[in-house]
Amino acid sequence: MSIASLEKPRRRRRSPEEARREAVDAARALLLSGGPNAVTLSAVAADIGVTHANLIHHFGSAAGLQSALMGSMVADLSKALDTAVARLRTDEGAPLELVNAVFDAFAEGGAGRLAAWIALSGDLSHLEPVRAAVGDLVEAIAEKMGDDGEARERIGSAVLFIALSAFGEALIGPPLRNMLDQPDDAGRKVVAGLLPRFLARHD
């Protein structure tokens, strides 16, 4: 057997953008399969075939990688919300569609558990992507509802209500529903049913 055949395969060269994208995709898969504790630089590096030092170069730290992952999840959430927000004023089913988009991102997408992990770590700067998404959602709804001071206050309350409920559902929803003998979509329907009350003008 030749010396050349014993050499380790060369790592595939990637552009910085490709390396970051592949790392974030691998981190998301690890998050969904093993939770936030599974999202480590070493695990992601092994998954995509790069060195630990290479990921440090791209993200700075595990927290930086988690922040990038949260940003990716928030971007997906924003896309999912586009259609839901557009229908909010004209379709009776729109409130549930909007709620489902947020709840799906925080639960099935893993953003709720990741956000809780980041918050508990104490470095809230890595939640900045969430701040941006919340602001965008308020702006989008305000554009549809009419942007005056009173509307903006109501919209802020509605978004807070949806987001807090989605985080709660992602973290403890299934066992809590079981305790109360409630169906899987109970929380979503409660939020969707109350949402018009937040957005209604009070004369």
N, C-alpha and C positions, 0 to 999 in steps of 0.2 A: 504494500500500500504506500502510495507516495505521500510525501510531506504535505503537498498541496491538498490532498483529499482529507487530511486530518484537521485542516484549518477550519475555524468556525465560519459559517456563512456570513458574508458581509451584510451589515445592516443597510436596509434600503434608504437611499438619500431622499429626504423630503424637504420641501420648502417650509419656512417657518409657519406659514398659514396652514399647510397640510398637517404638519406635526401637531399644532394646537387643535385643529379640528378632530384629528384621529384620537388625540388624548382626551378631549371632552366627550367624544362618543364612547370611548372605553370607560370613562369615569361614570357616565350615565348608566351603562350596562351593569357596572359594579354596584352602583347605588341601588338599582332596582332589584338586583339579585341578593345583595348582602347588607344593604343599609348604609348610612353615612360612614360607619367605621371601616367599611370595605374600601372607601375611596382614599387610597394612599398613593403617594408618588411611586413607591416601589411596585405596587400591584398594577398601576396603569402602565408604568414603564415596561414591565414584563409582558403585559398584554399586547402592546403595540411594537415591541422589539426595539426599544431605545434604552439609553442609560438613565439612571436616576439623576445624574448631573445634567443630562439634556433637558429633562422636565423642569429642573430647578432653573435652568437658563430661560425657559419659556414662561414659567408661571411664578417663579420666585419662592414658592412654598406650597405646601398642601392646601393651605387656606386660599392661596391665589388660584389654585386649580379648582377648588370648590366654588370660588367666586365666579370663575369663568363658566363652570357648569351651571350655576344658578342663572347667569346671564343667558346661556343657551336655552334653558328651560323657559325663561321669561320671554325670550323672542318667540318661541313656539306658542306660548300662551297669547301673546299679542296677535299673532296671526289667527289663532282660533277665535279671538274676540271680535275680529273685524266684522264678520258676517252677523254675529249675534247683536252687536251694538247697532248695526245698520237697520236691523229689524225691530229694535226695541220699541219704537213709537207706533209701529203700524201693524204688528202681529201679536195676537193674544198669547201665542206660545213663546214669544221672544224672551220674556223674563226667565223662563225655565232654561231656554237655550243658553242665555248668558250665564246663568248660575252653573249649568252643566260644564261649560267651557272652563270656568275657574276651578270648579271642584275636580274635574278630570286632571287638570294640570297639577294641582296640589296633591292629589291622591295617586292616581295611576302613573302620572309623570314623575312622582317622587319629590316634587319641589317642596311640599309641606315638611317632610322629614328633614330634608337638607336645610331648609330655612331655620327650623328649630335647632338643628345641630349647630349652625353658624351662630344663631342668637345665644345659645348656651355657652359657646366658646368665649363670648364677651367682646369679640371684634365685629361690631355692627357695620363697619365699613364695607364688609363683603356682602351686605344686603342691599347695597346701592342699586343693583339691577331691579330689585323689587320696588324700590322707591320710584324708579323711572317708569316701570310698568303701571304702578298705581296712578301716577300722574297722567300717563297717557290715557288710561281708562277714564279718569275723571274728565279729561279734555274731550275725548271722543263722545262721551255721553252728554256733556255740556253742549257740544256742537249740535247734537240731535234735539236736545230739550230746550235750547234757548239759553244763552249765556248771560244771566244776570246774577246779582249778588245772592239773591234768595235761592235761585236754582243751584248755584255752585255749592252752597251750604248743604242743600238736600242731597245733591249728588255725592258729595264727600261722605255724608252719613251712610248712603246706600253702598258705596264701595267699601267702606269700613265694615259694614254689616256682612257683605258677601265674603270679603277676605278673611275676617275673623272666623266666620262659619266654616269656610273651606279649610283653613288651618286646623280647626278643631276636628273636623271630619277626617282629615288626613291622619291626625295623630291618635285619636281615640274613638272615632266614629263607629267602626264595626263592633267592638265589644260593648260600647254604650248602647247601640241599637239592640244588640242581643239582650242586654239586661232589661230593656224596656219593651222587648218583643215587637220591634218596629221593622218595617221592610227596608231594603237596602237604599231606596231612594227617598226615605222619609225626610231626612234633613234637607235635601235639595228642594223638595216640594214646599217645605215650610218657608225656606228662604225666598223661593220664587213667588210664593203667595203673598209674602209681606213686602216684597220689593216695590210694587206699585205704590204702596203707602208712603214709602220714603221719597219717591219721586213726584208724588202728587202735590200740586200747589195748594197751600192752605190760605184761604182768603179771610 
